[in-house]
Amino acid sequence: MAIYFVQAALILLLGLTYRVNQSNKNKIRYLFFAFGLIIVLAALRSRNIGTDLAAHYARRYEQIANYNWNQIPEFSIVTTYELGYCYLCKILSLINPDVQFYIIMTSIFTYGVIGRFIYKNSTDVKMSTIVFVFTCTSYMYMNIVRQAIAVSIVLLGYEILKSGKKTIIRYCVFAFFVFLASSIHISAIMCLTFILFDFLKFTKKQIAI
């Protein structure tokens, strides 16, 4: 546990002593430092860190590695894992069937996307990063891997949605990313409500509903 406290302390200390939000260059340096630490710690963690990782994801990854492609749909039904997640694991296992590789790749993707999202959207990257760490969200994502991947995919879709004029095409692209994320974890489908929110004026009646 000590290493997690050290990591959090270093991120906080640099945030308090470094003029993070003073320039774009400072923001990039801070985020590289903070999320570099987060990624390294997450990527090198043992397969026994986190109840879900130890009891489910690590073991299932090894099983998927030994299955043929035509066995994946049945495996998805039996385990109740979303089909997209099972196919993702199969693709990763073709590159390297070792669980540590799975941990490394999911860590890089998840935290890399979140770090980029903070850089692109936050007016106070220091506070956003500190909140991400001290609410234990960064540690939680080491355990609930499917949810973390799904969140990252939705964030990528949201970046496309807000990157220009919100046309039907952009909404469709965002919806595609949401459906893709829901193939990793079904709860992501709730993010389709983001589209609805764009068209609501949030009157008292709408808020009450």
N, C-alpha and C positions, 0 to 999 in steps of 0.2 A: 504493500500500500504506500510505502514511503515515496516511491518513485512518482506516484500520481500527485502527491502533495508538492514535491519538488517541481514538477512540471507546471502545476497551477501557480506556484509561487513565482517562478521565473517569468511566466506570461504576465502576471499581475505586476511584478516589479518593473519589467521593461515598459509596460503600459503607463506606469506612474512616473517613470523617470525620463522617458523618451517622448519627444514632441511628435507623437504619432500622426495627429491630424493636421499638422502644420503644412505639409506638402504631400503631393502624390507619391513622391519617392519614399518619404517616410512611411506612408501607409503600406506600400508594397514591401518594404523591408520588415516592418513589424509583422505583417501577415505571413511572410515567408518564414520568419522566425517562429511565430506562434504555431502556425499550422504545420510547419516542418517538424516541430516537436511532437505535435499531436499525431501526425502521420507515422513518424518513426516509432513512437510508443505503441500505437495501435497495430502497426504492421508487424512488429516484433513480439507482440504478446503471445503467450502460450495459448494453445487450443483449449486449455482448461479455464481460461479467464472468461467469466460470463456463463450463467446457467444455460441459456439457449445455445450459445456457441458450443459449449462442452457436451451438452446432452443431445443436441439435435443437429445443428448445422455442420459441425466437423465430421460427425459420423455419417450423415447423409451425403456429404460431398464425396466421401470415399466410396459409398455405395453407388452413387451416380456414375462415378468414374469407371466402374466395372460393368455398367449397363450399356446395352445397345440403344441406338436412337429410337427404335420402335418400342422400347420398353419404358421410355420416359413418361408418356401419357399415363400409363397404368401406375407407375411409381407416384406421379403427381396426385392421382386419385386416392391411393392408399395412404399417403403421408399427409394429404390435404395441403401440400405445398402448391403454390400457383405454378402453372405450366411454364410461364416465362422464366421464373426463377430456376426451375429444374433444367431448362435448356441453357440458361446462363452458366450454371454449374457444369453442365456437360461440356460446353465450349471451353471453359477454363481448365477443366480436367484434361482435355486433349493437349493443352499446352504443358500443363504440369499437374499430375494427380495428387501432389502433396498438399495437405491441408494448409500448410504455412503459406503456400502460393496463393491460395484462396483468400486467406486473411490479408495478405499484402495487397492484392489487387482490389479487394473490396474497400480496404482502408484508404488507399490512394484515391480511388474514385469518389467515395463518399466525402471525405474531408477536403479533397481538392476542389470539388464542386461547391461545397459550403464556403470555403475560404474565398473562392472567386466570387460567389454571390454576395458575400459581405463587402468585398472590395467594390463591386459594381453598384451596390444599392445603399450601403450604409453611409450616413453623414458623420458617424463616429465609429470608425472601425475598431478602435480600442475598446470601447464599451461593448460593442456587439460581440467581439471575441471573448471578452472577459465574462459576459453573460452566458455565452455558449459553453464556456468551461465551468463556471461556478454554479450554474443550474444543473450541472452533471449531465447535460445533454450529450456532450462529447464522449463521456464514459458510457452512457446508456447505449450509444450507437455501436459500441464494441460488442454489445450483447444482442440487441435486436437488429441483426444485420439486414434482413429483408426489408424492414421498415425504413432503415437508413438509406438503402439503395433506392427505394421508391421515392423517398423525399427528395433525394438528389436529382432524380430524373424529372420530377415535377418542377424543381427549381430551374432546370435547364429549359424546360418548356415555357416557364414563366418569363425567363429572360428573352426568349424569342417573341413572346406576346407583347412585351413592353418596349421592345427595341425600335419600334416604328409605329406608324399609323395602324390602329387596331381595325384591320379589315377581316372579312369573313375567312380569308385564307389563314390569317394569323390565328384566329380562334380555332380553326380546324387543326392547325399544326399543334397548338397547345392541347387540344382535346386528344390528339394522337399521343402526345407525351404522357398525358394522364392515363390513357388506356394502356400504354406501355408500362407505366409505373404500376398500374393495378394488376398487370400480369406478374409482377414481382411480389406485391402485397395488395390484396384486394381493397384495403381501406383507402388507398390512393384515389379511388373513384370519386370520393367525396370532394376532391379538388375541382371537379367540374363546376361546383357552385361558384368558383372564382369568376366564371363567365357570367353567371347570373348577377353577381355583385356589381359587375361593370355596367349593368343596365338599370340598376336600382338607384333611386335618388335618396333612399333611406329616410323616408318620411316617418312620422311617429307610428302610423298604421303599419308600415312595412317592418319597422323595428319590432313592433309588438308581435306581428305574425312570426 
